[in-house]
Amino acid sequence: MNTLPLDLPVIQNWSCHNCGGCCTQHLIEITEEERQRIEQQKWTADDGVTQPPVVSLTRWPRKPRWRLAHRDDGGCVFLNEQGLCRIHAKFGEAAKPLACRVYPYALHPHGKSVAVSLRFSCPSVIRNAGKPVSEQRSDIKTIAELIVPDHANRMAAPAVTNQDRLDWPEFERLIEPLTGLLTDTHIPLLVRIFRSLGWVSLLQQSRVSQLTKPQLKEYLGLITRAVKIQFEELPSPIDPPGKVGRLYFRLFAAQYARKDTVQSLSAGWRGRWKLLRAILAFSKGRGNVPALQSGLNPVPFAELESSLGGIPEGTSELFTRYWQVKMEGIHFCGPAYYGFSFVDGFHSLMLVLPVTLWVARWRAKSQERTAITLEDVQSALAIVDHNHGFSEALGQRDALRRIRYLAESGELARLCVWYAQ
């Protein structure tokens, strides 16, 4: 049983508000033991379960894999009319699959402790609604004892770059100054992004593993002061994203906006054919954007490149909180993000901003509006963070190659400015 202490986010609130979103937006894979337990519960139509509750994901001779079944309307078979789980109501929380009990928390190794983050695909996390997470230590500890492996305290810190690695105490020194740059609310949002990207670029050019502890502390202080001086305001002029940058960005946007559920675009051979056509459309960037999920209707690609009045009030606060939770929870690199290095994972985390704003534009245009609202941004971030760190496509070598190009070419910074206008 794991007994490592927890590092909890101090700025985030969350309580379940029974919206049922997690029971419709996520496919829940379960273990063989969980499958047997659910089937032994003998669910019937009298309980509101009118179909077999478990679906097989593989066929012989492969090792069986299972998930909870979903109804035709997209909801889990155990989701009732009040937005509650039938398993929880009848047998208690402990009887639910572990994946359901964990959500929306995400727990990651952090040296001699466990870092706790949250998934912003949950509307209550997005709204910062509920009880402070810092006051839920006992409940999270129960979850941690079920999922954190006993060897977690022996897991190495994520690599800084592909060629550089630090032990946990030195790795932690990277988190504080970078998080501070990114979340300084006295500085405009886009200036913070330029400072943070500049800081990471300087870090990337160094072999910090060769520095002593005092030298590392001094170096981080130097590059922090340097980017503050360099970026007191946004550079001017800022070129728009280039052709290749836009192509790579659209491919990322398609992967982030794709819905991988029973009703997804890729369900069945017809769905896979539509998905292929959608990928080709995103590659070309002409005509209409294919509808990948409900609320994102076909609209011309060109209309999403025009300004929709800038980012609405509340966007800066939302992303400040999002980034702080992800950074302090080590939820952007290492085991939490496809094994990516600190540098690659941070660049991927920064890409979330322009992708979210692009999807927010798509949502607004789908409703024939000429400006995006905070609700558009919130809904878009929920869609994007549903996939961030969890979609297999975003962890592929090709995705890593594209994020490196966007960062090294300066396109990532230009994309952030372009879609925030």
Summary of the structure (lengths in Angstrom):
residues: 421
radius of gyration: 22.0
end to end distance: 50.2
largest distance: 68.3
contacts: 1295
relative contact order: 0.12
helix: 52%
strand: 9%
